[in-house]
Amino acid sequence: MEKRLLVAGIMLCCFVILNSYSVSARETRIGAEASASPQALVARVGVLSKATFLSETAEIANGSITAWVNAFNRNVTLAGTTPQCIEMRYSGEAMVSSVETPSYPMQFRALVDGVLAKGGAPFFDLSVPDSYTTAAMNWWVCGLTPGTHNVKIQFGPFFAGDTSFVRNRTLIIEYRQ
């Protein structure tokens, strides 16, 4: 029994060492790419220091798979003289009222000036119909020029005949200046 534990311990140690090498090699490679290209640096490294915090408790519904409904719609003004990134962190309660679908997904998306933001998931899969659960996701956009930009977080049902709901939601829009 002791020999088996010793062998298992040695194998676990080797596993950890071998896997940590591949992680450190990737970090080195990413660091080299970031220093080689300013655009890569913007996509991977940044300091965000200002934020706009929004909170809504009201329930909003959407029963259309062709029309998006705004969970949030807000203008953000970026200062400075150079392009910068913003990050949008959304969380709230979500529910789908389903007629006869086998699963209960709903769609979320973020738009900045009408353009789809990066990140987030194309849909959020709820495990139970007609019951609220917590949903959270992040999006980001880089290369935004100084000035005012419109940020929208939108949602809708995934299947025709379903109705999706959101309530008790927050949005934090973070940016450099």
C-alpha positions as CSV (number, residue, x, y, z in Angstrom):
1,M,0.0,0.0,0.0
2,E,2.8,2.5,0.9
3,K,4.6,1.7,-2.4
4,R,1.4,2.5,-4.4
5,L,1.0,5.8,-2.6
6,L,4.7,6.6,-3.3
7,V,4.3,5.8,-7.0
8,A,1.0,7.8,-7.2
9,G,2.8,10.8,-5.5
10,I,5.7,10.6,-7.9
11,M,3.4,10.4,-10.9
12,L,1.4,13.4,-9.6
13,C,4.6,15.3,-9.2
14,C,5.7,14.6,-12.8
15,F,2.2,15.5,-14.1
16,V,2.4,18.9,-12.3
17,I,5.9,19.6,-13.6
18,L,5.2,18.6,-17.2
19,N,2.0,20.7,-17.3
20,S,3.5,23.7,-15.7
21,Y,6.2,23.8,-18.4
22,S,3.7,24.1,-21.2
23,V,1.9,27.0,-19.3
24,S,5.1,28.9,-18.8
25,A,6.1,28.3,-22.4
26,R,2.8,29.8,-23.6
27,E,3.3,32.8,-21.3
28,T,6.7,33.5,-22.7
29,R,5.4,33.2,-26.2
30,I,2.5,35.6,-25.6
31,G,4.9,38.1,-23.9
32,A,7.2,37.9,-26.9
33,E,4.3,38.5,-29.3
34,A,3.0,41.4,-27.2
35,S,6.4,43.2,-27.2
36,A,6.8,42.6,-31.0
37,S,3.4,44.3,-31.9
38,P,1.7,47.3,-30.3
39,Q,-1.7,46.0,-31.4
40,A,-1.1,42.7,-29.6
41,L,-0.2,44.6,-26.5
42,V,-3.5,46.4,-26.6
43,A,-5.4,43.2,-27.0
44,R,-3.7,41.5,-24.0
45,V,-2.5,44.1,-21.6
46,G,-4.2,47.2,-20.2
47,V,-5.1,49.3,-17.2
48,L,-8.8,50.2,-16.8
49,S,-9.4,52.7,-14.1
50,K,-12.8,54.4,-14.6
51,A,-16.2,52.8,-14.6
52,T,-19.8,53.4,-15.1
53,F,-22.1,51.3,-12.9
54,L,-25.7,50.7,-13.8
55,S,-28.4,48.7,-11.9
56,E,-32.0,47.9,-12.8
57,T,-34.5,45.8,-10.9
58,A,-37.5,45.8,-13.2
59,E,-38.4,42.7,-15.1
60,I,-38.2,43.0,-18.9
61,A,-39.5,40.4,-21.4
62,N,-38.8,39.5,-25.0
63,G,-41.0,37.0,-26.9
64,S,-39.5,37.6,-30.3
65,I,-36.5,35.7,-31.9
66,T,-36.2,38.4,-34.6
67,A,-36.2,41.5,-32.4
68,W,-33.6,42.3,-29.6
69,V,-34.6,44.0,-26.4
70,N,-32.3,46.3,-24.5
71,A,-31.3,45.2,-21.0
72,F,-29.2,48.3,-20.9
73,N,-28.6,51.3,-23.3
74,R,-26.1,53.8,-22.2
75,N,-23.7,56.4,-23.7
76,V,-20.1,56.4,-22.4
77,T,-17.7,59.3,-23.1
78,L,-14.1,58.4,-23.4
79,A,-11.5,61.1,-22.8
80,G,-7.8,61.3,-23.7
81,T,-6.2,61.5,-27.1
82,T,-5.6,57.9,-28.1
83,P,-7.8,54.9,-28.9
84,Q,-8.7,52.7,-25.9
85,C,-10.6,49.6,-24.8
86,I,-13.8,49.2,-22.8
87,E,-14.9,46.2,-20.9
88,M,-18.6,45.5,-20.2
89,R,-19.5,43.2,-17.3
90,Y,-23.1,42.2,-17.1
91,S,-24.9,40.1,-14.5
92,G,-28.5,39.5,-13.6
93,E,-31.3,37.1,-13.2
94,A,-32.6,35.3,-16.4
95,M,-35.5,33.1,-17.1
96,V,-37.1,31.4,-20.1
97,S,-40.8,30.6,-20.3
98,S,-40.9,27.7,-22.8
99,V,-43.8,26.1,-24.6
100,E,-42.4,22.8,-25.8
101,T,-38.6,23.1,-26.4
102,P,-36.1,20.5,-25.3
103,S,-33.8,23.0,-23.7
104,Y,-34.0,26.6,-22.4
105,P,-31.4,28.9,-23.9
106,M,-31.7,32.6,-24.4
107,Q,-29.4,34.9,-26.4
108,F,-27.3,37.8,-25.1
109,R,-25.2,40.2,-27.0
110,A,-23.3,43.5,-26.5
111,L,-23.1,46.3,-29.1
112,V,-20.9,49.3,-29.1
113,D,-21.9,51.9,-31.7
114,G,-24.0,49.2,-33.3
115,V,-21.1,46.8,-33.7
116,L,-21.0,43.4,-32.0
117,A,-18.5,43.3,-29.1
118,K,-16.0,40.5,-28.5
119,G,-16.4,37.9,-25.7
120,G,-19.6,36.7,-24.1
121,A,-21.4,33.6,-25.2
122,P,-23.9,33.6,-28.1
123,F,-26.5,32.1,-25.7
124,F,-27.0,31.3,-22.0
125,D,-28.5,27.9,-21.3
126,L,-30.9,27.8,-18.4
127,S,-31.5,24.3,-16.9
128,V,-35.1,24.8,-15.8
129,P,-37.9,26.7,-17.5
130,D,-40.0,29.3,-15.6
131,S,-37.4,29.8,-12.9
132,Y,-34.9,32.6,-12.5
133,T,-31.2,31.8,-12.4
134,T,-28.1,34.0,-12.4
135,A,-26.4,34.9,-15.7
136,A,-23.1,36.7,-16.0
137,M,-20.9,37.5,-19.0
138,N,-18.2,39.9,-20.2
139,W,-17.6,41.7,-23.5
140,W,-14.9,44.1,-24.7
141,V,-14.1,46.4,-27.5
142,C,-10.7,48.0,-28.3
143,G,-9.7,50.8,-30.7
144,L,-12.4,53.2,-29.6
145,T,-11.5,56.8,-30.3
146,P,-12.1,59.5,-27.7
147,G,-15.7,60.7,-27.7
148,T,-19.1,59.4,-26.9
149,H,-19.9,55.7,-27.7
150,N,-23.3,53.9,-27.3
151,V,-23.3,50.7,-25.4
152,K,-26.2,48.2,-25.5
153,I,-26.7,44.9,-23.8
154,Q,-29.5,43.0,-25.5
155,F,-31.3,39.7,-25.0
156,G,-33.9,37.5,-26.6
157,P,-35.2,33.9,-26.7
158,F,-33.4,31.3,-28.7
159,F,-36.4,29.3,-29.9
160,A,-39.6,30.7,-31.5
161,G,-42.5,30.5,-29.0
162,D,-40.3,31.0,-26.0
163,T,-40.2,34.2,-23.9
164,S,-37.1,35.3,-22.2
165,F,-37.0,37.6,-19.1
166,V,-34.3,39.5,-17.2
167,R,-34.4,41.3,-13.9
168,N,-32.2,42.5,-11.0
169,R,-29.3,43.2,-13.4
170,T,-26.2,45.2,-13.3
171,L,-23.7,46.5,-15.9
172,I,-20.2,47.8,-15.2
173,I,-18.6,49.6,-18.2
174,E,-14.9,50.1,-17.4
175,Y,-12.4,52.2,-19.4
176,R,-9.1,53.9,-19.0
177,Q,-10.1,57.6,-19.1
